[in-house]
């Protein structure tokens, strides 16, 4: 065993027990332990780490720790993959819906298990969105975001701010239910499916070719548009 001293900064302290927050503390480490191994053993997912310094010098997560090392850990994340794709865990259905509304490809199924989410993330280079830090510690996951807020609107604001995505938003281009692209469709093609009042008042429609849902700019659209403008911090 070797002993190293750790100091976690800013919001990373949220993952630590109260006695270890905002202070340096010494802890025993296995002789072959890397910085990543110990950071996660202490409760902080590697996806939330932006910078590691060992004895004052920048270090990689794979650096092995030596006796007496002083490890400082700062928040951040890797640059997101391009294009930006998400997969949300089973508890974040509201967030997934808002991200789809903003035009960001977001897989979601409340039957997803952690192993399935990790596999999807690795295979498709998707950013994992979760409030489960144990999920983010899985080695298959390179990109992930621990979602701190409890409600969907501030959750979406956190994700968009973290990855600086507001300007990339393409509102109302994805199906809110199945995540597939929407396409413009002639009124004559969907007229038989419309409620009488919608048929009388609206001329512009979009359809999802996966689930066949039809979308139009009714009162529900106005409420969603107002919500999106708040999330994206855009004027009316």
Residue pairs with C-beta under 8 A, 6 or more apart in sequence:
1 28
1 29
1 30
1 31
2 28
2 29
2 30
2 31
2 33
2 65
2 66
2 67
2 68
2 69
3 26
3 27
3 28
3 29
3 67
3 68
4 26
4 27
4 29
4 38
4 65
4 66
4 67
4 68
4 69
4 70
4 71
5 24
5 25
5 26
5 27
5 68
5 69
5 70
5 71
6 24
6 25
6 26
6 27
6 38
6 39
6 42
6 71
6 72
6 73
7 23
7 24
7 25
7 70
7 71
7 72
7 73
8 15
8 16
8 20
8 21
8 42
8 44
8 73
9 72
9 73
9 74
9 75
10 74
10 75
11 48
11 75
11 148
12 44
12 48
12 49
12 73
12 74
12 75
13 20
13 21
13 22
14 148
15 42
15 43
15 44
15 45
15 48
15 133
16 42
16 43
16 44
17 43
19 25
20 42
24 70
27 38
27 42
29 38
29 65
30 37
32 64
33 41
33 64
33 65
34 61
34 62
34 63
34 64
34 65
35 52
35 54
35 59
35 60
35 61
35 62
35 63
35 65
35 71
36 46
36 61
36 62
38 65
38 71
39 46
39 49
39 52
39 61
39 71
39 73
40 46
40 137
43 133
44 73
44 133
45 133
45 136
45 137
45 144
45 146
46 61
46 136
46 137
47 77
47 78
47 128
47 136
47 141
47 142
47 143
47 144
47 145
47 146
48 75
48 76
48 77
48 136
48 146
49 61
49 73
49 74
49 75
49 76
49 77
50 74
50 75
50 76
50 77
51 58
51 73
51 74
51 76
52 58
52 59
52 60
52 61
52 63
52 71
52 72
52 73
52 74
53 59
53 71
53 72
53 73
53 74
54 63
54 65
54 69
54 70
54 71
54 72
55 69
55 70
56 70
65 71
77 143
77 145
77 162
78 142
78 143
80 127
80 143
80 163
81 125
81 126
81 127
81 143
83 105
84 104
84 105
84 127
84 163
84 165
84 168
85 104
85 105
85 106
85 107
85 124
85 125
85 126
85 127
86 96
86 99
86 104
86 105
86 106
86 107
86 126
86 127
86 128
86 129
86 159
87 106
87 107
87 108
87 112
87 117
87 120
87 121
87 124
87 126
87 127
87 128
87 129
88 95
88 96
88 99
88 106
88 107
88 108
88 129
88 130
89 112
89 114
89 117
89 128
89 129
89 130
89 131
89 132
89 135
90 109
90 110
90 111
90 112
91 130
91 131
91 132
92 108
92 129
92 130
92 131
92 147
92 152
92 155
93 108
93 110
94 151
94 152
94 155
95 129
95 147
95 152
95 155
95 156
95 159
96 106
96 107
96 108
96 129
97 108
97 152
97 176
98 152
98 153
98 155
98 156
98 227
98 228
98 231
99 106
99 156
99 159
100 106
100 174
100 175
100 176
100 179
101 171
101 172
101 174
101 176
101 224
101 227
101 228
102 156
102 160
102 169
102 170
102 171
102 228
102 231
102 232
103 168
103 169
103 170
103 171
103 172
103 173
103 174
104 165
104 168
104 169
104 174
105 174
105 179
106 129
106 179
107 120
107 126
107 179
108 179
112 120
114 132
114 134
114 135
114 138
117 128
117 130
117 135
118 128
118 135
118 138
118 140
118 141
119 140
120 126
121 127
121 128
121 140
121 141
121 142
121 143
121 144
122 140
122 141
122 142
125 142
125 143
126 143
127 143
127 144
127 145
127 163
128 135
128 136
128 141
128 143
128 144
128 145
129 144
129 145
129 147
129 159
130 136
130 144
130 145
130 146
130 147
131 146
131 147
131 148
133 146
135 141
135 144
136 144
136 146
145 158
145 159
145 162
145 163
147 155
147 158
147 159
148 158
149 155
149 157
149 158
153 227
153 230
153 231
156 231
157 231
159 165
160 166
160 169
160 231
160 232
166 232
166 233
166 234
169 228
169 232
171 225
171 228
172 182
172 206
172 215
172 221
172 224
173 181
173 182
174 180
174 181
174 182
175 181
175 182
175 208
175 210
175 211
175 213
177 208
177 211
177 213
178 208
178 210
178 211
180 208
180 209
180 210
180 211
181 208
182 206
182 207
182 208
182 215
183 206
183 207
183 209
184 204
184 205
184 206
185 205
185 206
185 207
185 214
186 205
187 202
187 203
187 204
187 205
189 207
190 205
190 207
190 214
191 199
193 214
194 202
194 214
194 216
198 216
198 218
201 218
202 216
202 217
202 218
204 216
204 217
205 214
205 215
205 216
206 214
206 215
206 216
207 213
207 214
207 215
208 215
215 221
226 236
228 234
229 235
229 236
